[in-house]
Amino acid sequence: MKTQKMKRLFSTIGVTIFGLIVLGIFLMPFIYGLVTSVKTQLQIANVDAPFIPSVQKTYELDGKQYDVVALKTDAGTKHVALIKKTRAKSTLLDIDTPGAQPFEWDGKWQTLEPVWETSIQWKNYNTAWNSIKFLKLLGNTVTYAVLSTIGAVCSAALVSYGFARFKFPYRNALFIIVMSTIILPPAVTLIPRYAFFYKIGWVGSWLPIIIPQYFSNGWNIFLLRQFFMGVPREMDEAAKIDGAGYFRTFFSVILPQAVPALVAVTLFHFFYCWNDFLEPLIYLAGTANSFPITIGLTQFNRLFTRQTELVQAATVMSLAIPVVIFFFAQRFFMQGVVVTGVEK
């Protein structure tokens, strides 16, 4: 018994460590961006700077600021202010000793390591926010994501209900055709779609990227159909006995049972729209007031390409809403993913 318990313990510890390692790998880019967003440009450019957001420590003397460096002596390392820099000799001041006088030190001041002190640069977020129309970009993205998600989920639910509950000629063949659209590369239909939307005068507006979502897509249909097939048909029959029609059964019986799947599909599509870059770039060209945050960040990156801290601050702000939504809906999301992925 003890041997089995020890095996279970070591197995649990091993799986936990492996999970933490994988989690750390996935979180590394996010942690890097978050930490970089509150650094100074000088710290980012210095390869010897600490990872924690910091600034070089300075010492004020007679109204002037002097860099503080670490000087190694026989008595240990001292923090001294670099008063005067020369090639062979430099003038230093021991800032840890009250009343100390400046002294000359033989050596190259470039060999002295600067002293860093922790300092979080929250002003980077304010600067990034005011540098572009961030609120406008955020509003455009939310509008596009919400309207598209409503259309995609509603249409997918209706189509999935038809495939899951009704028998009609060539049902399986039609379902295979719908599923084949999942593996169809978007680049194949890009030019024909653009030509069509240009012909009817939709290019330059949100219509080409929102209206097609109201005709559903194969991925959403597949997930919801899998869930609907798992709902017992006896519930449909009971509703029919009570006088409910097909639509009443759909809204009163099927949908309440499918909340986890609906939440999963909603989040999938919302995040897709939030990260969508290619279609808004193509169809909204020349209409800067309609740009979503993905295009806005690209332009921001071009303007501030050498100010990494501002680029990362803008990126972190753009992640805020998706992270908050996923945090509050993760229970339904995970449940929907697990259930819709199981063969019914």
C-alpha positions as CSV (number, residue, x, y, z in Angstrom):
1,M,0.0,0.0,0.0
2,K,2.8,2.4,0.9
3,T,4.5,1.6,-2.4
4,Q,1.4,2.5,-4.4
5,K,0.8,5.7,-2.4
6,M,4.4,6.7,-3.1
7,K,4.0,6.0,-6.8
8,R,0.8,8.1,-6.9
9,L,2.5,10.9,-5.0
10,F,5.5,10.9,-7.4
11,S,3.2,10.6,-10.4
12,T,1.2,13.6,-9.2
13,I,4.3,15.6,-8.5
14,G,5.7,14.8,-11.9
15,V,2.5,15.7,-13.8
16,T,2.2,18.9,-11.7
17,I,5.8,20.0,-12.5
18,F,5.4,19.1,-16.2
19,G,2.1,21.2,-16.3
20,L,3.8,24.1,-14.6
21,I,6.7,24.0,-17.1
22,V,4.3,23.9,-20.1
23,L,2.3,26.8,-18.5
24,G,5.4,28.8,-18.0
25,I,6.4,28.3,-21.6
26,F,3.0,29.5,-22.8
27,L,3.0,32.5,-20.4
28,M,6.5,33.6,-21.2
29,P,5.5,36.0,-24.0
30,F,2.7,37.5,-22.0
31,I,5.0,38.0,-18.9
32,Y,7.7,39.5,-21.1
33,G,5.2,42.0,-22.6
34,L,3.7,42.9,-19.3
35,V,7.1,43.5,-17.7
36,T,8.5,45.3,-20.7
37,S,5.5,47.7,-20.8
38,V,6.5,49.2,-17.4
39,K,10.2,49.6,-18.2
40,T,12.1,52.6,-19.4
41,Q,13.6,52.8,-22.9
42,L,17.1,53.0,-21.3
43,Q,16.6,49.8,-19.3
44,I,15.3,47.9,-22.4
45,A,18.3,49.0,-24.4
46,N,20.8,47.9,-21.7
47,V,21.5,44.2,-22.0
48,D,22.9,44.1,-18.5
49,A,19.9,45.7,-16.9
50,P,17.8,43.5,-14.5
51,F,14.6,41.8,-15.6
52,I,12.5,43.6,-13.0
53,P,11.4,47.2,-14.1
54,S,14.1,49.5,-12.7
55,V,15.9,52.8,-13.3
56,Q,19.5,53.7,-12.7
57,K,19.9,55.1,-9.3
58,T,21.1,58.7,-9.1
59,Y,22.5,60.9,-6.3
60,E,21.7,64.7,-6.0
61,L,24.6,67.0,-5.1
62,D,24.4,70.8,-5.3
63,G,21.3,70.5,-7.5
64,K,22.8,68.1,-10.0
65,Q,22.1,64.4,-10.5
66,Y,24.9,62.0,-10.7
67,D,24.8,58.3,-11.6
68,V,25.4,55.8,-8.8
69,V,27.7,52.9,-9.5
70,A,29.0,49.9,-7.6
71,L,32.7,50.1,-6.6
72,K,34.3,46.9,-5.4
73,T,36.9,47.4,-2.6
74,D,38.7,45.2,-0.1
75,A,36.0,46.0,2.4
76,G,33.2,45.0,0.1
77,T,31.0,46.7,-2.5
78,K,30.2,50.3,-2.0
79,H,27.7,52.5,-3.8
80,V,29.4,55.7,-5.0
81,A,28.3,58.6,-7.1
82,L,30.2,59.2,-10.3
83,I,31.0,62.9,-10.0
84,K,33.5,63.3,-12.8
85,K,34.3,61.0,-15.7
86,T,37.8,60.9,-17.2
87,R,39.8,58.3,-19.2
88,A,42.3,57.2,-16.5
89,K,40.9,58.7,-13.3
90,S,37.4,59.5,-12.1
91,T,36.0,61.4,-9.2
92,L,33.7,59.4,-6.9
93,L,31.7,60.1,-3.7
94,D,30.8,57.5,-1.1
95,I,27.0,58.2,-0.7
96,D,26.7,55.7,2.2
97,T,29.1,57.6,4.4
98,P,27.6,60.9,5.8
99,G,29.9,63.9,5.3
100,A,32.3,62.0,2.9
101,Q,34.3,64.0,0.5
102,P,34.9,63.2,-3.2
103,F,38.0,61.2,-4.0
104,E,39.9,60.2,-7.1
105,W,39.7,56.6,-8.3
106,D,42.2,55.1,-10.8
107,G,40.5,53.1,-13.5
108,K,38.0,53.3,-16.4
109,W,34.6,54.4,-15.2
110,Q,33.0,52.3,-18.0
111,T,34.0,49.2,-16.0
112,L,31.8,50.2,-13.0
113,E,28.4,48.6,-12.9
114,P,25.4,51.0,-12.5
115,V,23.1,50.5,-9.5
116,W,19.5,49.9,-10.3
117,E,16.4,50.5,-8.2
118,T,12.9,49.2,-8.8
119,S,10.7,51.6,-10.5
120,I,7.5,50.8,-12.4
121,Q,6.7,53.1,-15.2
122,W,2.9,53.3,-15.2
123,K,3.1,56.4,-17.3
124,N,3.8,54.3,-20.3
125,Y,0.2,53.2,-20.4
126,N,-1.0,56.8,-20.2
127,T,1.4,57.8,-23.0
128,A,0.3,54.9,-25.2
129,W,-3.4,55.6,-24.6
130,N,-3.0,59.3,-25.6
131,S,-0.7,58.6,-28.6
132,I,-3.5,57.0,-30.6
133,K,-7.3,57.1,-30.5
134,F,-7.3,54.0,-28.3
135,L,-10.8,54.4,-27.1
136,K,-12.1,54.8,-30.7
137,L,-10.2,51.7,-31.8
138,L,-11.5,49.8,-28.8
139,G,-15.1,50.8,-29.6
140,N,-14.8,49.8,-33.2
141,T,-13.4,46.4,-32.2
142,V,-16.1,45.7,-29.6
143,T,-18.8,46.7,-32.1
144,Y,-17.4,44.5,-34.8
145,A,-16.9,41.5,-32.5
146,V,-20.3,41.8,-30.8
147,L,-22.3,42.2,-34.0
148,S,-20.4,39.5,-35.8
149,T,-20.7,37.1,-32.8
150,I,-24.4,37.6,-32.5
151,G,-25.0,36.7,-36.1
152,A,-22.6,33.8,-36.2
153,V,-24.0,32.1,-33.0
154,C,-27.7,32.7,-33.9
155,S,-27.3,31.4,-37.4
156,A,-25.1,28.4,-36.4
157,A,-27.6,27.4,-33.7
158,L,-30.5,27.3,-36.2
159,V,-28.5,25.4,-38.8
160,S,-27.2,23.0,-36.3
161,Y,-30.7,22.4,-35.0
162,G,-31.8,21.4,-38.5
163,F,-28.9,19.0,-39.0
164,A,-29.3,17.4,-35.5
165,R,-33.1,17.0,-35.4
166,F,-34.6,16.9,-38.9
167,K,-34.3,14.2,-41.5
168,F,-34.4,15.5,-45.1
169,P,-32.9,14.3,-48.4
170,Y,-29.1,14.5,-48.7
171,R,-28.7,15.7,-45.1
172,N,-25.4,13.9,-44.6
173,A,-24.1,15.1,-48.0
174,L,-25.0,18.7,-47.2
175,F,-23.3,18.4,-43.8
176,I,-20.1,17.1,-45.4
177,I,-20.2,20.0,-47.8
178,V,-20.6,22.4,-44.9
179,M,-17.7,20.7,-43.1
180,S,-15.5,21.0,-46.2
181,T,-15.6,24.7,-45.9
182,I,-13.5,24.4,-42.7
183,I,-10.5,23.2,-44.7
184,L,-11.1,25.6,-47.6
185,P,-8.2,28.2,-47.4
186,P,-9.6,31.7,-47.0
187,A,-7.2,33.0,-49.7
188,V,-9.1,30.9,-52.3
189,T,-12.3,33.0,-51.8
190,L,-10.6,36.3,-50.9
191,I,-10.5,37.8,-54.4
192,P,-14.0,36.7,-55.5
193,R,-15.5,38.0,-52.3
194,Y,-13.7,41.3,-52.6
195,A,-14.9,41.6,-56.3
196,F,-18.5,40.9,-55.3
197,F,-18.5,43.3,-52.3
198,Y,-16.8,46.0,-54.4
199,K,-19.5,45.5,-57.1
200,I,-22.3,46.1,-54.7
201,G,-20.6,49.1,-53.0
202,W,-19.8,47.6,-49.6
203,V,-16.1,48.1,-49.6
204,G,-15.0,50.8,-47.2
205,S,-17.7,49.8,-44.6
206,W,-18.2,47.2,-42.0
207,L,-20.8,45.3,-44.0
208,P,-18.4,42.9,-45.8
209,I,-17.0,41.7,-42.5
210,I,-20.2,41.6,-40.4
211,I,-23.0,40.5,-42.8
212,P,-21.4,37.2,-43.9
213,Q,-21.2,36.1,-40.3
214,Y,-25.0,35.9,-40.2
215,F,-24.8,33.0,-42.6
216,S,-22.9,30.9,-40.1
217,N,-19.7,28.8,-40.7
218,G,-18.8,25.2,-40.6
219,W,-16.8,25.2,-37.4
220,N,-19.6,26.6,-35.3
221,I,-22.2,24.4,-36.9
222,F,-20.1,21.3,-36.1
223,L,-19.7,22.2,-32.4
224,L,-23.3,23.0,-31.8
225,R,-24.6,20.0,-33.8
226,Q,-22.5,17.7,-31.7
227,F,-24.1,19.1,-28.6
228,F,-27.7,19.1,-29.9
229,M,-27.4,15.4,-30.9
230,G,-26.6,14.7,-27.2
231,V,-29.9,16.2,-26.0
232,P,-32.4,13.3,-25.5
233,R,-35.1,13.3,-28.2
234,E,-37.7,12.4,-25.5
235,M,-37.6,16.0,-24.5
236,D,-38.6,17.1,-28.0
237,E,-41.4,14.5,-27.9
238,A,-42.6,15.8,-24.5
239,A,-42.7,19.3,-25.8
240,K,-44.6,18.2,-28.9
241,I,-47.2,16.5,-26.7
242,D,-47.6,19.8,-24.8
243,G,-48.3,21.5,-28.1
244,A,-44.9,23.1,-28.7
245,G,-43.9,23.6,-32.3
246,Y,-40.4,23.3,-33.8
247,F,-39.3,26.8,-32.9
248,R,-40.9,26.7,-29.4
249,T,-39.0,23.4,-28.8
250,F,-35.8,25.0,-30.1
251,F,-36.0,28.0,-27.9
252,S,-37.6,26.4,-24.8
253,V,-36.0,23.0,-24.7
254,I,-32.8,22.8,-26.8
255,L,-31.2,26.2,-26.2
256,P,-31.5,26.1,-22.4
257,Q,-29.7,22.7,-22.4
258,A,-27.0,24.0,-24.7
259,V,-25.7,27.0,-22.7
260,P,-22.2,25.6,-22.3
261,A,-21.9,24.9,-26.0
262,L,-23.3,28.3,-26.9
263,V,-20.9,30.0,-24.5
264,A,-17.9,28.1,-26.0
265,V,-18.9,29.0,-29.6
266,T,-19.6,32.6,-28.6
267,L,-16.1,33.0,-27.0
268,F,-14.4,31.2,-30.0
269,H,-16.0,33.6,-32.5
270,F,-15.6,36.7,-30.3
271,F,-11.9,36.1,-29.9
272,Y,-11.6,35.4,-33.6
273,C,-13.2,38.7,-34.5
274,W,-11.1,40.5,-31.8
275,N,-7.9,39.2,-33.4
276,D,-9.0,39.5,-37.0
277,F,-6.6,41.5,-39.1
278,L,-6.7,40.6,-42.7
279,E,-10.3,41.2,-43.6
280,P,-10.6,44.6,-41.8
281,L,-7.3,45.6,-43.5
282,I,-8.7,44.8,-46.9
283,Y,-12.3,46.0,-46.6
284,L,-11.7,49.1,-44.4
285,A,-8.7,50.5,-46.3
286,G,-8.9,54.3,-46.4
287,T,-11.4,54.5,-43.6
288,A,-9.2,55.1,-40.5
289,N,-12.1,55.9,-38.3
290,S,-13.4,52.4,-38.7
291,F,-10.2,50.5,-38.0
292,P,-10.3,47.9,-35.2
293,I,-7.5,47.6,-32.7
294,T,-5.5,45.1,-34.6
295,I,-4.8,47.6,-37.5
296,G,-4.5,50.4,-35.0
297,L,-1.7,48.5,-33.1
298,T,0.1,47.9,-36.4
299,Q,0.1,51.6,-37.2
300,F,1.2,52.4,-33.6
301,N,4.0,49.9,-34.0
302,R,5.3,51.6,-37.1
303,L,5.2,55.0,-35.4
304,F,6.9,53.9,-32.2
305,T,9.0,51.0,-33.5
306,R,12.0,52.1,-31.3
307,Q,9.9,52.6,-28.2
308,T,9.2,49.0,-27.2
309,E,7.8,49.9,-23.9
310,L,4.9,51.9,-25.5
311,V,4.2,49.1,-28.1
312,Q,4.0,46.5,-25.3
313,A,1.8,48.8,-23.2
314,A,-0.7,49.3,-26.0
315,T,-0.7,45.5,-26.6
316,V,-1.4,44.7,-23.0
317,M,-4.3,47.2,-23.0
318,S,-5.7,45.5,-26.0
319,L,-5.7,42.2,-24.2
320,A,-7.6,43.4,-21.2
321,I,-11.2,42.8,-22.4
322,P,-10.6,39.3,-23.9
323,V,-8.8,38.2,-20.7
324,V,-11.6,39.6,-18.4
325,I,-14.3,37.9,-20.5
326,F,-12.5,34.6,-20.5
327,F,-11.9,34.8,-16.8
328,F,-15.6,35.1,-16.0
329,A,-16.8,32.6,-18.6
330,Q,-14.1,30.0,-18.3
331,R,-16.2,27.5,-16.5
332,F,-18.9,27.4,-19.2
333,F,-16.2,27.6,-21.9
334,M,-14.3,24.6,-20.7
335,Q,-17.5,22.6,-20.2
336,G,-18.7,23.4,-23.7
337,V,-15.4,22.5,-25.3
338,V,-15.3,19.1,-23.5
339,V,-18.9,18.2,-24.3
340,T,-18.9,19.4,-27.9
341,G,-15.7,17.4,-28.6
342,V,-17.2,14.1,-27.5
343,E,-18.9,11.9,-30.1
344,K,-22.7,11.7,-29.3
